[in-house]
Every structure is written in C-alpha cells, then in structure tokens.
Amino acid sequence: MSNPLILIAFGVLVGVFSGVMGLGGGAVMIPIMVLVFGLSQPMAHGTSLAVMLPMVTLPAVIEYYRHGNVCVAMAVWMAVGFMMGSFFGAYVANAMRKEDLKLVFGFVLIYVAAYTVFGKENLARTTALSALLVVIAMGVFAAVKWYDRSRQQEASPAGVEMRTPEAGASGVRDI
C-alpha cells in the first residue's frame, strides 16, 4: 500500500474530477491504480467501487441538490437498478480474465470519450463515429499484438520451444 498522504491527494484529485465531470471517478482512478500503484485490473475495479460508497459521493450530491440539479425520484429508482446491475457486473468482471477485462474497460472508455466529444446533436452520426473509433482502436491493438508476437518469434533461436505462461512444468503448453 502507498503512503496515506499520497492516497488522500489522489482521492482529492479524483474527487475534483468526479465533481466537475459528473462521473464516478473510475475513468481516472482505475488506470492510475493499475499503472501507478500496480494493482491488477480486477483489484482496481473493486477498489474503485469501494471508494464510491455513498458517504464519499454524498457531499457532491448535496452541493448539486442545493443548486436544484438533482432529480431525486430518478436517482432513487436508478439506484435500485444500479445495485442489482453492479452485483451482476462484478460477478461477470471477476469471471473474466484480467487481460480481457482491461480490454473491455479501455474500449468502453474510448467509446464514451468519442461520444462525449461528438455530442448528441446528431445521434446516429455520433454513435457511428464512436463505434468507428473503437474499431480503429481494436485494429491498432491487434496490429501491435501481432507485431510483438512476430518480433518475439524472430528473437527466439530456431528449433527451441518458447516457454509460455500457460505452459506446465515441462515448458510445453497443454492443449
């Protein structure tokens, strides 16, 4: 675990972002917890949700409410659905491989960012452009993985089997 003062400063940064952007903070928190603090993707997801317990977001909700910017009835009904959905979402996320969870998270962030940038004035165009950016990102990701694998094969001596993380004690992958 990191120094509590660093974690508090990180929390302040995410809290400001959350209050300004109206987001839960996970879009900032999760990548930083993985890249800077070294948490696994599932650990970062769970920790991010633990941070978002009601007492943490309550001050922002009160401030929005004071200015007439909270639809209480809508928030209550959505919260009921959110509680059910978050349980099943956590179940699915914990059943996924870490690498797949990271990809899903990243591609969803790209879609949401593109959707935010293009706006909702022309919903069909915005949806299509956002989806196109995700497809492009997937293509770039696939190309980078292919390139890395080809470079790794060039670097390995001919006739020598490469050990893989999936390989058993013998070094040979079970099929």
Long-range contacts (C-beta under 8 A, 24 or more apart in sequence): 2-37, 11-51, 14-51, 15-56, 15-60, 18-57, 18-60, 19-60, 19-63, 24-48, 24-52, 24-57, 25-51, 25-52, 26-52, 27-109, 27-112, 30-105, 34-102, 40-98, 41-98, 41-99, 41-101, 41-102, 41-105, 42-93, 42-94, 42-98, 42-101, 45-90, 45-93, 45-101, 45-105, 46-90, 49-86, 49-90, 103-141, 106-137, 107-134, 107-137, 107-138, 110-134, 110-137
